[in-house]
Amino acid sequence: MCGDLGDPIYNKDYLKICRYIKETNPNIHLFTITNGSYKNDDWWKEFAEISNDRDTVNFSIDGYDETSNNIYRINSNWESILNGISIMSKQSTAFVNWATIIFKYNQDKINTIVEQATTLGCDAVQLTKSTKFGSKYEDYGGTSDPLEPRAEFVSTSNRYERIMIPISTRTLDNQQYIDTKEVHFEKIQEKYNTAITPLCLIGTQGMYVNADAVLYPCSWKGLPYSSLTSDAENISFEDDFFTVNQDVLSLHKRSLEEVLNDPIWDKFFNNLDNSNTSWTECQYKCSADIVDHDYAVGYETN
């Protein structure tokens, strides 16, 4: 669970939601992505008690102290973050990641970050090479982007790249997940044209409900952008297929069953196998030039 435009742990019912899921099926993998700020001991202890060894908690921390972490994670609280990590590491069986996006201000502090994560009992440090810098997006400041790190720490693709640094000897039991994606990948290769490899139909990208309760095939489709260009076609977020049809996909206005059974999905998926009508966003994010077998199936890409 990732807020994208928020943070899941600040939902007042988050612990209730997690408990319901785990009591319904304890084998479900709960993946919580959070900045980890401002929750007290009791909250984290209850979360630790609900979680099991099928679960993952990513603490999104892009600094190495209070000041540096607030450069990007504005209004975060360092002490409460470290406290949450400590409790989850010591009192839960969930896999705990310290997840850092590499920026200019932390690119030379990676060893310090790994040392802190090790001291707190994390299972791994996850480093992300992002695309969201001025060298790739003019809107982000061009060559004057103050957050952009050295070129070696910027993703070379249209999607982020991950570096996993293991700390503990624990590993995630994800083989069944990878095997399932392998089957889907083979089916996709048979059905769709070679220009698009839709990750949403493989399982690498899951269906996404945003903060306004609108259901999307993946989070990329639901996140606002100024415009996207692919194959000489330019589209603004306001003109996006799912933005235009968001009332049809709203879980505030319709039941989940009604939304999932709406013919709008046929219109969307039927256009994926035609390179002339494939959605601009899908061409940009799921181009077969980017999405090879390892990208689509490998767990580390998620």
Contacts in CASP RR format, 6 or more apart in sequence:
PFRMAT RR
TARGET T0000
AUTHOR 0000-0000-0000
METHOD contacts of the structure
MODEL  1
MCGDLGDPIYNKDYLKICRYIKETNPNIHLFTITNGSYKNDDWWKEFAEI
SNDRDTVNFSIDGYDETSNNIYRINSNWESILNGISIMSKQSTAFVNWAT
IIFKYNQDKINTIVEQATTLGCDAVQLTKSTKFGSKYEDYGGTSDPLEPR
AEFVSTSNRYERIMIPISTRTLDNQQYIDTKEVHFEKIQEKYNTAITPLC
LIGTQGMYVNADAVLYPCSWKGLPYSSLTSDAENISFEDDFFTVNQDVLS
LHKRSLEEVLNDPIWDKFFNNLDNSNTSWTECQYKCSADIVDHDYAVGYE
TN
1 8 0 8 1.000
1 30 0 8 1.000
1 31 0 8 1.000
1 32 0 8 1.000
1 33 0 8 1.000
2 8 0 8 1.000
2 31 0 8 1.000
2 33 0 8 1.000
2 219 0 8 1.000
3 33 0 8 1.000
3 211 0 8 1.000
4 210 0 8 1.000
4 211 0 8 1.000
4 219 0 8 1.000
4 223 0 8 1.000
5 210 0 8 1.000
5 211 0 8 1.000
5 223 0 8 1.000
6 211 0 8 1.000
7 34 0 8 1.000
7 35 0 8 1.000
7 36 0 8 1.000
8 14 0 8 1.000
8 32 0 8 1.000
8 33 0 8 1.000
8 34 0 8 1.000
9 32 0 8 1.000
9 34 0 8 1.000
9 36 0 8 1.000
9 39 0 8 1.000
9 43 0 8 1.000
9 47 0 8 1.000
11 17 0 8 1.000
15 43 0 8 1.000
15 46 0 8 1.000
15 47 0 8 1.000
15 50 0 8 1.000
18 30 0 8 1.000
18 32 0 8 1.000
18 47 0 8 1.000
18 50 0 8 1.000
18 51 0 8 1.000
19 50 0 8 1.000
21 28 0 8 1.000
21 30 0 8 1.000
22 28 0 8 1.000
22 30 0 8 1.000
22 50 0 8 1.000
22 51 0 8 1.000
22 52 0 8 1.000
26 52 0 8 1.000
26 54 0 8 1.000
27 54 0 8 1.000
28 54 0 8 1.000
29 54 0 8 1.000
29 55 0 8 1.000
29 56 0 8 1.000
29 177 0 8 1.000
30 51 0 8 1.000
30 54 0 8 1.000
30 55 0 8 1.000
30 56 0 8 1.000
31 55 0 8 1.000
31 56 0 8 1.000
31 58 0 8 1.000
32 55 0 8 1.000
32 56 0 8 1.000
32 57 0 8 1.000
32 58 0 8 1.000
33 58 0 8 1.000
33 60 0 8 1.000
33 99 0 8 1.000
34 57 0 8 1.000
34 58 0 8 1.000
34 59 0 8 1.000
34 60 0 8 1.000
35 59 0 8 1.000
35 60 0 8 1.000
35 61 0 8 1.000
35 73 0 8 1.000
35 76 0 8 1.000
35 81 0 8 1.000
36 59 0 8 1.000
36 60 0 8 1.000
36 76 0 8 1.000
36 80 0 8 1.000
36 81 0 8 1.000
36 84 0 8 1.000
37 73 0 8 1.000
37 75 0 8 1.000
37 76 0 8 1.000
37 77 0 8 1.000
37 80 0 8 1.000
37 81 0 8 1.000
38 77 0 8 1.000
38 80 0 8 1.000
39 80 0 8 1.000
39 84 0 8 1.000
40 80 0 8 1.000
41 83 0 8 1.000
41 87 0 8 1.000
44 83 0 8 1.000
44 84 0 8 1.000
44 87 0 8 1.000
44 88 0 8 1.000
44 91 0 8 1.000
45 87 0 8 1.000
45 91 0 8 1.000
47 88 0 8 1.000
47 92 0 8 1.000
48 87 0 8 1.000
48 88 0 8 1.000
48 91 0 8 1.000
48 92 0 8 1.000
48 94 0 8 1.000
49 91 0 8 1.000
49 92 0 8 1.000
51 57 0 8 1.000
51 88 0 8 1.000
51 92 0 8 1.000
51 93 0 8 1.000
51 94 0 8 1.000
52 92 0 8 1.000
52 93 0 8 1.000
52 94 0 8 1.000
53 93 0 8 1.000
53 94 0 8 1.000
53 95 0 8 1.000
53 173 0 8 1.000
54 173 0 8 1.000
55 92 0 8 1.000
55 93 0 8 1.000
55 94 0 8 1.000
55 95 0 8 1.000
56 94 0 8 1.000
56 95 0 8 1.000
56 96 0 8 1.000
56 97 0 8 1.000
56 172 0 8 1.000
57 88 0 8 1.000
57 92 0 8 1.000
57 94 0 8 1.000
57 95 0 8 1.000
57 96 0 8 1.000
57 97 0 8 1.000
58 97 0 8 1.000
58 99 0 8 1.000
58 126 0 8 1.000
59 81 0 8 1.000
59 84 0 8 1.000
59 85 0 8 1.000
59 96 0 8 1.000
59 97 0 8 1.000
59 98 0 8 1.000
59 99 0 8 1.000
59 122 0 8 1.000
60 73 0 8 1.000
60 99 0 8 1.000
60 100 0 8 1.000
60 101 0 8 1.000
61 69 0 8 1.000
61 73 0 8 1.000
61 81 0 8 1.000
61 98 0 8 1.000
61 99 0 8 1.000
61 100 0 8 1.000
61 113 0 8 1.000
62 68 0 8 1.000
62 69 0 8 1.000
62 71 0 8 1.000
62 72 0 8 1.000
62 73 0 8 1.000
62 100 0 8 1.000
62 101 0 8 1.000
62 103 0 8 1.000
62 106 0 8 1.000
63 69 0 8 1.000
63 71 0 8 1.000
63 72 0 8 1.000
63 73 0 8 1.000
63 100 0 8 1.000
63 105 0 8 1.000
63 106 0 8 1.000
63 109 0 8 1.000
63 113 0 8 1.000
64 106 0 8 1.000
64 109 0 8 1.000
64 112 0 8 1.000
64 113 0 8 1.000
64 116 0 8 1.000
65 78 0 8 1.000
66 77 0 8 1.000
66 78 0 8 1.000
66 79 0 8 1.000
68 105 0 8 1.000
68 106 0 8 1.000
68 109 0 8 1.000
69 76 0 8 1.000
69 78 0 8 1.000
69 81 0 8 1.000
70 76 0 8 1.000
71 103 0 8 1.000
71 105 0 8 1.000
71 147 0 8 1.000
72 101 0 8 1.000
72 103 0 8 1.000
72 147 0 8 1.000
82 116 0 8 1.000
82 120 0 8 1.000
85 96 0 8 1.000
85 98 0 8 1.000
85 117 0 8 1.000
85 120 0 8 1.000
85 121 0 8 1.000
85 122 0 8 1.000
86 120 0 8 1.000
86 121 0 8 1.000
88 94 0 8 1.000
88 96 0 8 1.000
89 96 0 8 1.000
89 120 0 8 1.000
89 121 0 8 1.000
89 122 0 8 1.000
89 123 0 8 1.000
90 121 0 8 1.000
95 123 0 8 1.000
95 124 0 8 1.000
95 170 0 8 1.000
95 172 0 8 1.000
96 121 0 8 1.000
96 122 0 8 1.000
96 123 0 8 1.000
96 124 0 8 1.000
97 122 0 8 1.000
97 123 0 8 1.000
97 124 0 8 1.000
97 125 0 8 1.000
97 126 0 8 1.000
98 113 0 8 1.000
98 116 0 8 1.000
98 117 0 8 1.000
98 120 0 8 1.000
98 122 0 8 1.000
98 124 0 8 1.000
98 125 0 8 1.000
98 126 0 8 1.000
99 125 0 8 1.000
99 126 0 8 1.000
99 128 0 8 1.000
100 106 0 8 1.000
100 110 0 8 1.000
100 113 0 8 1.000
100 125 0 8 1.000
100 126 0 8 1.000
100 127 0 8 1.000
100 128 0 8 1.000
101 128 0 8 1.000
101 130 0 8 1.000
102 110 0 8 1.000
102 127 0 8 1.000
102 128 0 8 1.000
102 129 0 8 1.000
102 130 0 8 1.000
102 149 0 8 1.000
102 153 0 8 1.000
103 147 0 8 1.000
103 148 0 8 1.000
103 149 0 8 1.000
104 146 0 8 1.000
104 147 0 8 1.000
104 148 0 8 1.000
104 149 0 8 1.000
104 150 0 8 1.000
105 147 0 8 1.000
106 113 0 8 1.000
107 149 0 8 1.000
107 150 0 8 1.000
107 153 0 8 1.000
110 127 0 8 1.000
113 125 0 8 1.000
114 125 0 8 1.000
114 165 0 8 1.000
114 167 0 8 1.000
117 124 0 8 1.000
117 125 0 8 1.000
117 167 0 8 1.000
118 167 0 8 1.000
121 167 0 8 1.000
121 168 0 8 1.000
122 167 0 8 1.000
122 168 0 8 1.000
123 166 0 8 1.000
123 167 0 8 1.000
123 168 0 8 1.000
123 170 0 8 1.000
124 164 0 8 1.000
124 165 0 8 1.000
124 166 0 8 1.000
124 167 0 8 1.000
124 168 0 8 1.000
125 164 0 8 1.000
125 165 0 8 1.000
125 167 0 8 1.000
126 162 0 8 1.000
126 163 0 8 1.000
126 164 0 8 1.000
126 165 0 8 1.000
127 162 0 8 1.000
127 163 0 8 1.000
127 164 0 8 1.000
127 165 0 8 1.000
128 160 0 8 1.000
128 161 0 8 1.000
128 162 0 8 1.000
128 163 0 8 1.000
129 153 0 8 1.000
129 154 0 8 1.000
129 155 0 8 1.000
129 160 0 8 1.000
129 161 0 8 1.000
129 162 0 8 1.000
129 163 0 8 1.000
130 154 0 8 1.000
130 155 0 8 1.000
130 160 0 8 1.000
131 137 0 8 1.000
131 154 0 8 1.000
131 155 0 8 1.000
131 157 0 8 1.000
131 158 0 8 1.000
131 159 0 8 1.000
131 160 0 8 1.000
132 140 0 8 1.000
133 140 0 8 1.000
133 145 0 8 1.000
133 147 0 8 1.000
133 148 0 8 1.000
133 149 0 8 1.000
133 154 0 8 1.000
134 140 0 8 1.000
134 141 0 8 1.000
134 142 0 8 1.000
134 143 0 8 1.000
134 144 0 8 1.000
134 145 0 8 1.000
134 148 0 8 1.000
135 142 0 8 1.000
135 143 0 8 1.000
135 145 0 8 1.000
135 148 0 8 1.000
135 151 0 8 1.000
135 154 0 8 1.000
136 154 0 8 1.000
139 226 0 8 1.000
140 148 0 8 1.000
148 154 0 8 1.000
155 161 0 8 1.000
157 290 0 8 1.000
158 284 0 8 1.000
158 285 0 8 1.000
158 287 0 8 1.000
158 290 0 8 1.000
159 285 0 8 1.000
159 290 0 8 1.000
159 301 0 8 1.000
162 300 0 8 1.000
162 301 0 8 1.000
164 300 0 8 1.000
172 299 0 8 1.000
174 299 0 8 1.000
177 299 0 8 1.000
178 297 0 8 1.000
178 298 0 8 1.000
178 299 0 8 1.000
180 203 0 8 1.000
181 202 0 8 1.000
181 203 0 8 1.000
181 204 0 8 1.000
181 296 0 8 1.000
181 297 0 8 1.000
181 298 0 8 1.000
182 297 0 8 1.000
184 201 0 8 1.000
184 202 0 8 1.000
184 203 0 8 1.000
185 197 0 8 1.000
185 202 0 8 1.000
185 293 0 8 1.000
185 296 0 8 1.000
185 297 0 8 1.000
188 197 0 8 1.000
188 198 0 8 1.000
188 201 0 8 1.000
188 202 0 8 1.000
189 197 0 8 1.000
191 273 0 8 1.000
192 198 0 8 1.000
192 272 0 8 1.000
192 273 0 8 1.000
193 273 0 8 1.000
193 274 0 8 1.000
193 275 0 8 1.000
193 278 0 8 1.000
194 288 0 8 1.000
195 275 0 8 1.000
195 278 0 8 1.000
195 283 0 8 1.000
195 287 0 8 1.000
195 288 0 8 1.000
196 272 0 8 1.000
196 273 0 8 1.000
196 275 0 8 1.000
196 278 0 8 1.000
196 282 0 8 1.000
196 283 0 8 1.000
196 286 0 8 1.000
196 287 0 8 1.000
196 288 0 8 1.000
197 286 0 8 1.000
197 287 0 8 1.000
197 288 0 8 1.000
197 291 0 8 1.000
197 296 0 8 1.000
198 269 0 8 1.000
198 272 0 8 1.000
198 282 0 8 1.000
198 286 0 8 1.000
199 205 0 8 1.000
199 218 0 8 1.000
199 285 0 8 1.000
199 286 0 8 1.000
199 291 0 8 1.000
199 296 0 8 1.000
200 206 0 8 1.000
200 207 0 8 1.000
200 217 0 8 1.000
200 218 0 8 1.000
201 269 0 8 1.000
202 296 0 8 1.000
202 297 0 8 1.000
204 295 0 8 1.000
204 296 0 8 1.000
204 297 0 8 1.000
204 298 0 8 1.000
204 301 0 8 1.000
204 302 0 8 1.000
205 217 0 8 1.000
205 218 0 8 1.000
205 219 0 8 1.000
205 220 0 8 1.000
206 217 0 8 1.000
206 218 0 8 1.000
206 219 0 8 1.000
207 215 0 8 1.000
207 216 0 8 1.000
207 217 0 8 1.000
207 218 0 8 1.000
208 215 0 8 1.000
208 216 0 8 1.000
208 217 0 8 1.000
208 218 0 8 1.000
208 219 0 8 1.000
208 221 0 8 1.000
208 222 0 8 1.000
209 215 0 8 1.000
209 216 0 8 1.000
209 251 0 8 1.000
210 216 0 8 1.000
210 222 0 8 1.000
212 246 0 8 1.000
212 250 0 8 1.000
212 252 0 8 1.000
213 250 0 8 1.000
213 251 0 8 1.000
213 252 0 8 1.000
214 222 0 8 1.000
214 242 0 8 1.000
214 246 0 8 1.000
214 249 0 8 1.000
214 250 0 8 1.000
214 251 0 8 1.000
215 249 0 8 1.000
215 250 0 8 1.000
215 251 0 8 1.000
215 256 0 8 1.000
215 259 0 8 1.000
215 260 0 8 1.000
216 222 0 8 1.000
216 242 0 8 1.000
216 249 0 8 1.000
217 242 0 8 1.000
217 268 0 8 1.000
220 281 0 8 1.000
220 285 0 8 1.000
221 240 0 8 1.000
221 242 0 8 1.000
221 281 0 8 1.000
222 242 0 8 1.000
224 237 0 8 1.000
225 237 0 8 1.000
226 236 0 8 1.000
226 237 0 8 1.000
227 234 0 8 1.000
227 235 0 8 1.000
227 236 0 8 1.000
227 237 0 8 1.000
228 234 0 8 1.000
228 235 0 8 1.000
228 280 0 8 1.000
228 281 0 8 1.000
228 284 0 8 1.000
229 235 0 8 1.000
229 280 0 8 1.000
229 284 0 8 1.000
230 280 0 8 1.000
230 281 0 8 1.000
230 283 0 8 1.000
230 284 0 8 1.000
230 287 0 8 1.000
231 280 0 8 1.000
231 283 0 8 1.000
233 280 0 8 1.000
234 280 0 8 1.000
235 280 0 8 1.000
235 281 0 8 1.000
237 243 0 8 1.000
240 281 0 8 1.000
241 268 0 8 1.000
241 279 0 8 1.000
242 249 0 8 1.000
245 264 0 8 1.000
247 253 0 8 1.000
248 254 0 8 1.000
248 259 0 8 1.000
248 262 0 8 1.000
248 264 0 8 1.000
249 259 0 8 1.000
249 262 0 8 1.000
249 264 0 8 1.000
250 259 0 8 1.000
251 259 0 8 1.000
268 279 0 8 1.000
271 277 0 8 1.000
271 278 0 8 1.000
271 279 0 8 1.000
272 278 0 8 1.000
272 279 0 8 1.000
272 282 0 8 1.000
294 301 0 8 1.000
295 301 0 8 1.000
END
